[in-house]
Amino acid sequence: MSSKPTRSRGARSKGTLSGDARSKSAGDAGDTSGGDPEQLARTIVLRQLTGQPRSRSELEQALRRRDVPEDVIEGVLGRFTDVGLIDDAAFARSWVESRHAGRGLARRALAHELRRRGVGDQEVGDAVDQLSPETELATARALVARKLAATRNLDGRTRVRRLAAMLARKGYPPGLSVRVVREALDEESDEDQRAAVEEFAGALESMETGVEPEDR
């Protein structure tokens, strides 16, 4: 009687990797540094910049997660900065343009997002100054106009709160929010709606507006 061939202990089927091996393989994929921390740092930075624009601080964090020595981080990022591949001022300007156009975020929310990404105060200030008060006002009006129809079945107070809260989350100041909501509801509302706006305006103007940046 022939016996079935036995597999030696610890043997694995062809093409199968352990969890640890899979993690190592994924982490080393494309790593051509050959143990050279400077080459590793350059590779990581190039990959990060290929995916999307990054601030210098974000790149520093990515390198530290790979345990790149601090002196290598400073040297590599310095060279990338010198040739213009890392530019926090340009990053901030691009971020403001994209997030304002795509999400309707106001200066306050945009500044908050940029600071979370490690951009300096000077670069943040210069970038958000691209948005004029007139541009913010026009964007706020467009946001409220898009939201207005969905609130028509609500009572006046709820309607005002929802519209104002939407603008607050996007970083618009209380005074501007009151103005825009009042204008929108004045055009279509009855006395009850207008009274709700006026009642809410006092509280809204004195309220500290929390900003919840929209990162996604």
C-alpha positions in Angstrom: 0.0 0.0 0.0 1.5 3.3 -1.0 1.6 6.0 1.7 0.7 9.6 1.0 3.7 11.9 0.9 4.1 13.9 4.1 4.9 17.5 4.2 7.7 18.5 6.5 6.7 20.5 9.6 6.7 24.2 9.0 6.4 23.8 5.3 4.1 26.2 3.5 2.2 25.9 0.2 3.9 27.6 -2.7 3.2 31.3 -3.1 1.9 31.6 0.5 3.5 34.1 2.9 3.0 34.4 6.6 1.4 37.6 8.0 4.8 38.9 9.1 6.3 38.2 5.7 3.4 39.9 3.9 3.8 43.0 6.0 7.6 43.1 5.4 7.1 42.5 1.7 4.5 45.3 1.5 6.7 47.7 3.5 9.8 47.0 1.4 8.1 47.1 -2.0 10.1 49.3 -4.3 12.6 50.1 -1.5 15.9 50.4 -3.4 17.8 52.1 -0.6 20.1 49.1 0.0 20.3 50.1 3.6 21.3 53.7 2.8 19.1 56.0 5.0 19.6 59.0 2.6 18.4 57.0 -0.4 15.5 55.7 1.6 14.5 59.2 2.6 14.7 60.4 -1.0 12.5 57.5 -2.2 9.9 58.1 0.5 9.7 61.9 -0.3 9.4 61.3 -4.0 6.5 58.8 -3.5 4.8 61.2 -1.1 5.0 64.1 -3.5 3.8 61.9 -6.4 0.5 61.1 -4.7 -0.4 64.7 -3.8 1.1 68.0 -2.6 2.5 67.8 0.9 3.8 70.3 3.4 7.3 70.0 4.8 5.9 68.9 8.1 3.9 66.1 6.6 7.0 64.8 4.9 9.0 65.0 8.1 6.4 62.9 9.8 6.5 60.3 7.0 10.3 60.0 7.3 10.2 59.7 11.1 7.7 56.9 10.8 10.3 55.0 8.9 13.0 55.8 11.5 15.1 57.9 9.2 17.8 59.8 11.3 17.0 63.4 12.0 20.2 64.7 10.3 19.3 62.8 7.1 15.7 64.2 7.3 17.0 67.7 7.5 19.5 67.3 4.7 17.2 65.6 2.3 14.2 67.9 2.9 16.6 70.9 2.6 17.8 69.8 -0.8 14.2 69.2 -2.0 13.3 72.7 -0.7 16.3 74.3 -2.5 15.1 72.9 -5.9 11.5 73.9 -5.3 10.0 70.5 -4.8 9.0 71.4 -1.3 7.4 74.8 -1.0 5.0 75.4 1.9 3.9 78.8 0.5 2.8 77.2 -2.8 1.3 74.2 -1.0 -0.8 76.6 1.1 -2.0 78.6 -1.9 -3.0 75.5 -3.7 -4.8 74.1 -0.6 -6.8 77.3 -0.2 -7.8 77.4 -3.9 -8.8 73.7 -3.9 -10.7 73.6 -0.6 -12.5 76.8 -1.1 -13.6 75.9 -4.6 -14.4 72.3 -3.8 -15.9 72.5 -0.2 -16.7 76.2 0.1 -14.5 76.5 3.2 -13.9 80.0 4.6 -10.6 81.6 5.7 -10.9 80.5 9.3 -11.4 76.8 8.5 -8.7 76.9 5.8 -6.2 78.4 8.2 -7.1 75.7 10.8 -6.5 72.9 8.3 -3.1 74.4 7.1 -1.8 74.7 10.7 -2.8 71.1 11.4 -0.5 70.2 8.5 2.4 72.1 10.0 2.3 75.2 7.7 3.8 78.3 9.3 1.7 81.3 10.3 3.3 83.5 7.6 2.5 81.1 4.8 -1.0 80.5 6.2 -1.8 84.2 6.4 -0.5 84.9 2.9 -2.6 82.0 1.5 -5.9 82.8 3.1 -5.5 86.4 2.1 -6.2 85.3 -1.4 -9.8 85.1 -0.4 -11.4 88.5 -0.3 -14.4 89.3 1.9 -16.4 89.6 -1.3 -15.4 86.1 -2.4 -16.3 84.7 1.0 -19.7 86.4 0.9 -20.5 85.1 -2.6 -19.5 81.6 -1.6 -21.6 81.7 1.6 -24.6 82.9 -0.4 -24.1 80.0 -2.9 -23.9 77.4 0.0 -27.1 78.7 1.6 -28.9 78.8 -1.8 -28.0 75.1 -2.4 -29.2 74.1 1.1 -32.3 76.2 1.2 -34.7 73.9 -0.6 -34.0 71.0 1.7 -35.1 73.1 4.7 -38.4 74.4 3.4 -40.5 72.0 5.3 -38.9 72.9 8.7 -40.1 75.5 11.1 -38.4 78.9 11.1 -36.1 78.4 14.1 -34.9 74.9 13.0 -34.3 76.3 9.5 -32.2 79.2 10.7 -30.2 77.0 13.0 -29.4 74.4 10.3 -28.3 77.0 7.8 -26.2 78.9 10.3 -24.6 75.7 11.6 -23.7 74.7 8.1 -21.8 77.9 7.5 -20.2 77.7 11.0 -18.8 74.3 10.2 -17.2 75.7 7.1 -15.6 78.5 9.1 -17.8 81.5 8.3 -18.0 84.1 11.1 -21.3 84.6 12.9 -21.9 88.1 11.6 -21.6 87.0 8.0 -23.7 83.9 8.6 -26.5 86.0 10.1 -26.4 88.3 7.1 -26.5 85.6 4.5 -29.2 83.5 6.2 -31.3 86.7 6.7 -31.0 87.6 3.0 -31.9 84.2 1.8 -35.0 83.8 4.0 -36.2 87.4 3.5 -36.6 86.6 -0.2 -39.0 83.7 0.3 -40.2 83.7 3.9 -43.3 84.8 5.7 -43.3 86.8 9.0 -42.7 83.7 11.1 -39.5 82.9 9.2 -38.2 86.4 9.4 -39.0 86.6 13.1 -37.0 83.4 13.6 -34.0 84.9 11.9 -34.1 88.0 14.1 -34.5 85.9 17.2 -31.6 83.7 16.3 -29.3 86.5 15.1 -28.6 87.9 18.6 -27.5 84.5 19.9 -25.5 83.6 16.8 -23.6 86.9 16.7 -22.4 86.4 20.3 -21.6 82.7 19.9 -18.1 81.3 19.6 -18.2 79.5 16.3 -16.5 76.1 16.3 -14.7 75.0 13.2 -14.7 71.4 12.0 -12.3 71.2 9.1 -13.5 69.0 6.3 -10.4 66.8 5.6 -12.1 64.5 3.3 
